């Protein structure tokens, strides 16, 4: 039986996602949307056109909205659907998603009443965090339709006046709440430290704070894809990550598996950004910073485009964690820098090749490596003492900065 989901961008019905009798999915823009002089595409990978997009053409964007790996498997199990069925999962949890997109069964209307939220007491919040590993995104609970990409435990929440609430019925959230990863000590404080370090050297980055309820530590990340109107109401801002923008499914997010590489990423920004000179510099700085702090997991889904006020810009940094701090994790970077996967083997020639990949001057790129390394080292000296679980992280990062600087001579 053919099934149809109406796809909304903000409050506008823009198209239909269809699953045919054989389980194949395709997407078409509505004729009314195509004739709208203010129409914009959902994704760089799906330009405005009358012809429908096949599963292969639209899966990169739509599957990129959904959780990944074992979290996807558990969500599917809790919902009683196949983990490979993107359509069924979007039907079940596609209410409050990344960006400004919402999915509803054909014919249903967007809620017009005030957004609904379930406030959480400290006891309630602890209970949510305890159950997240078994019920990712709280999928299957009555009234909750939340989706976040990634393979880590997390949940979208609404924060106001210190009260944390769960969005109901597709109401917009304001923050992403991420509990600690049990297998690795201090991940909450590690990520908070790296994000704060990025902010300290003036890189655009999502705001973060660490908290604890009961015995559970968690990171609270302010959503850059949400804003507030003059009345204080939460508004969605559309966004997509680099994999979605290039039509690459999440299960291929690593460059070694066919995912996004740095040459594609720089070309994407050069093509779509409303301010490419600034965004190319920001992305270059982000790449260098990730190398210096040891964030080896900086893949194509950890960089995004932000669509706001008719402009396309690179989104602030997020998910910056020193993965190199944990010897159990791979030392292989998610994207090659100048043809090299191992950050400890990056020499001047690799950054010269990176400059060629990015279409930037070699002298500029090499100079920027040293400048950012110096900025990081200076910031490390002025930052607060880190949490006990990551007490030697500043020394670890400082040593990396020193090594990589020396290798540029």
N, C-alpha and C positions, 0 to 999 in steps of 0.2 A: 504494500500500500504506500502510495506517495505521501510524504509528510512535508510540511512547510513551516518554516520559522520566519516571522517578520523581523527584519533587521533594522534597528533604529540607530541613528547617529544623533546624539542629544535628544531632542524631542521629535525629530523628523524621521518618517518611514522612508528609508532609502533603497531597500531591496528585499529580496527573498532568498533564503537559503533552503534548497530543496533536496530531499533524499528520496530517490526513486525506489521502485519495487525491488531493485537489485542491491539496494544499500549504497548506491553511488550518490555523491553529493555534488551539487553545483550551485553557483550563485549568480543572480541577475539583478542589475539595478532596475528600479522602477522607472517607467517612462516619465512619470511626473517628476521624479528626482532629476532625470537626465535633462528635462526641459527647464529646470529651475536655474536661473542665471547665477544663483549663489551655490550651486551644487559643487561638492568636492568629493573626491574618491575616498573610500574607506582606507585604502592603502596605496602606497606607491606601486605595489605589485599588482594592483587591480585598478587600472585607470578607467575613467568613465567611458562606457561603451554599451551599445545595445546588445551585443552578443553575450550569451552567458559564459561564465568562467567554469571550466571543468574542475573536477576534484583536484587534479594535479596542479591546476593554476591557482586555486583558491585555498588549498589546504594549508599552505605555509602561513597564511594570515590567520585563518580561523582556528587551526589547531594550536597556534601560538598563544592563544588566549587561555588555554587550558593547563592544568597542572601536568607534571611530567613524571616519568619513571615510576617508582613504587607508589608515589602519592596518587598518581593517575589510576593505578591498579586498585588501590584501596577505595578511592572515590567511586570507581565503577562498581566494585563489590558492594559498597554500602548503598548504591542506588539501584542495584540489580540490573546493570546494563553491561555491554561489552566495553572493555577498556579501549578498543580500537574504533569505537563508534563516536566520532567527533560530534556528529549531529545530535545524538541522544544526550551526550554530556552537556552540550551547549543548551539544549532544551531544559535540562534539569538545573544547571547552575549558572546559566548565562544572564543573570539579572544585573549584578554589580561586577563589572569587569574592568580590566585596565583600559584607560582611555575613556571615550564617551559612547561606547557601543553597548546596546542592550538587545537581547533576543527574547521574543515572545511567540507563542503559538499563533499561527495565522488567524487574524480576526480579533485577537485580544487587544485591549487598549492599554496604553501606558497609564499607570496610576496618576490621578490628578489631585488626590488628597495630599496632605502634608506627609513628608517622609516619616517612616515609622522606625523606631529604634528600641532595642531591648537593653536597658541599663544593666550593667554588671556590678554586683558587689565584689569585694575582694575575694570572698568565698566562691562566687560564681565564676570570676575570672580564673582563679586557680583551677576550678573544675574544667573550664574550657581548655586551658593549657595542658591539663593532664590527659584529656581525651583526644587532643589534636593528632597525636601519632597514630591513633586507631581510627579517627574520623576526620581526615584532612578537610579543611575548609568548612567543617561542620555540615558537610554535604548530607542531605537526607533529612535534616531536622526541619520541622514545619516552619515555613515562611522564610527560610534562609536560601538565597540563590547567589552565592559568591564564587567568583573564579579568579585565581591568580596563577600565573605561570610559574614554573620552577619546580624543583624537587625537594625543597626544604619545607619543614613545617612552618606555616604562617597563616594569618587570617586578617582580613580587612575589617577595620573597626572605625567607629566614629568617636572622636574625642572632643568634649566640650566642657569647659569649667572643671577639668580634672576628672570627669566621669567618662569611663570607657563603655561604649555600647556596641551591640551587634546590629548591623543594618538588616532590616526586614523588608521583604517584598521588593528587593532591588533598589532600596534607598542608597544614596551615595555615601561612601565612607570618607574619612579624612586621613587615616593613618594605616600603615601595615604593621602588625604586631608579629614579631619573630622570636619564639623561645630559643633557648640554647640548644645546640646540637649535642646530644648526650655523648657521642663517641669522641668528641674533641673538646678539650678543656678551654673554657673562656671565650667561646666564639662570640657571645654577645658583646663582651668587652673588647675583643679583637676588632670586630667590625666597627664598633662605636669609635675606637681609637683611630682606625684608619680613615674613617669618614671625617672625624674631627681634624685629623692631620691634613686631609685634603682641603678642608675649609680654611685651615690656618695658613695655607699658602695660596689662598684666594682662588681655588678651583671651584666652579659651580657644583654644588653637591647637595643632596637631600639632607634635611635636618634630622638628627637622631638624638635619642636619649635612652639611657638604661634604667631599668626598673626591676623590682622584685616583689612578688606576691607569694605568700606562704614561703616555700623554699625554692620557688621557680623564678629564675632570672629571665628577663626578656628585653628585646630591643624594640623601641617604638620609632618608626620611620614616618616622617611627614610626607604625604603623597604630593609629588610635584604635578600630578595630573588632576589635581582638584584645586579649586579656587573658591572664593566667596563673593557673592554679589553685595550690593550696597546694604541690603537688608540682613546680611549675614548668612544667607542660605548657601549651602554647598552646591557648587556647579562642577560638572565634569569637563575636563579638558582632554581632547582626543590625543592619542599617542600610539606609536607602534615601535617595537624594537627593530634592530637592523635585520634580523632574520625574517621577520614578517614583511618588512619593506622590500626585501629581495626575494620573497616567495619561498623561503627555505624552511621546511618543517623543523620543529623543535628537536626531534630525534636525530637531526643532522647539524646541531648547533656548533659542534667543534670543527675547526678547519680541517683536521685530519680525517674527518668523516664526511667531507664534502660541504662543510659549513662556511660561514663568512670569514674571509681573511681581511687583513688590513688594506690591501689595494682596493678591494671592493668597497670597504667601508669609507675610505677617503673619497672614492669616486661617487658613492652615494651622497655624501655630504656636499660635494662639489656640484652635484646635479640638482638636489632638491632644496638645499638650505636657502633661506631668504637672505642670509648674511654669511655666505660661504667663507669669506676671509677669516671672520671671527670664529666660526664653528670648526673650520679646519685646524686652527690654532688650538682651540679647546680640546679637540679630539687628540691631537698630537700630544698635548700636555697630559691628557688622561692616560694615553698609552704609556708614556714615559713614567708617570706616577705609578701605574700598576706594576711596571717592571721593577721600579725602585722599592716598593713596599712588599713585593712578593705576592701579588694577587695573580696567581697563575690561571685562575678560572674566569678570566675576563673574556668571555665568548660573545658571539653576536647578539645574544639575548640580554646582555648586560649593558647595552648601549641603545638609546632610543631617540626617536624624533618626536618633537612636541608640535602639535598643530593648534595654533591659537591666534585669534584676531587676524585671520587671513595670512599668517606667516608660518613658515616651517623652520624650526630651530632644533639644534641638538639639545636633548634634555639634560638636566643635571645628573651627575654621577650617582650611582647607587650600587648596592651589593659589592662594596669594596672591602675585601677581607684578606689578610695576609695568610694565604693558604700554605705558603712555603714554610711557615712556622711549625706546621704539623708534618713530621717526616713520613707519616703513613700516606699522605696525599701525594699525588703525582707532581713531579717537578717540571713536567712538560707544560708549557704555556698553551692556552686555548687557541691563540693565534700567533703565527710566526712573526717575528720582528726581523726584517731584513733576511728572511730565509732561514732563521734559526729559531728552534723551539725552546732551547735551554737558556734561561735568562742569565745564568752564570757564565755563559760563553758569548755574551754580546760585546763585540768590540766596535771600534769606530767604523769599520767597513760595513757592519750590519746596519748601523744607523744611517750611513750614506745610502745604502740600498733602500732603507725605509723612506728616505727623502725622495728617492726616485719613484717609489711606489705611491707616495703621497702627492707627487708633483710639487714638492717644496725644495728650497735650496739646501744643499748639503751642509753648508756652513751654519745655516740657521738651525737645522735639526741637531747637529752635534753640539752647538752652543747651548741649545735648550736643555739637553740632557744634563749638562754640568750645572746650569742655572737651577733647574728643578731639584737636582741632588743637593745643591748648597742650600736651597730654600727648605727642603725637608730636614736637613741636618740642623739648621738654625731653629726650625719650629720644634723639633724634638727636644731641644734644650730648654724651651720655654713652656712646654706643655705640662699639665699636671701628672703626677706619678700615676701610672696605670694600675689597674686592679691587680691584686695578688696573683690571680690565675694567669696573667700575662706579664708578669713583672719584668721579664727580660726582653719583651717585644721591642721596645725602643732601641736597645742595644743591637738586636737582630737586624732591624731595619737600617740602623746607622752603618752597620758593617756592610750590608748590601750596597748602600749608597757609595761608600768608600771604594768598594771593589769595582763597581761599574764605572765610577769616575776614573779610576786608575786605568781601566781598560780602554778608555777613549783617547789615550795619549799615543 
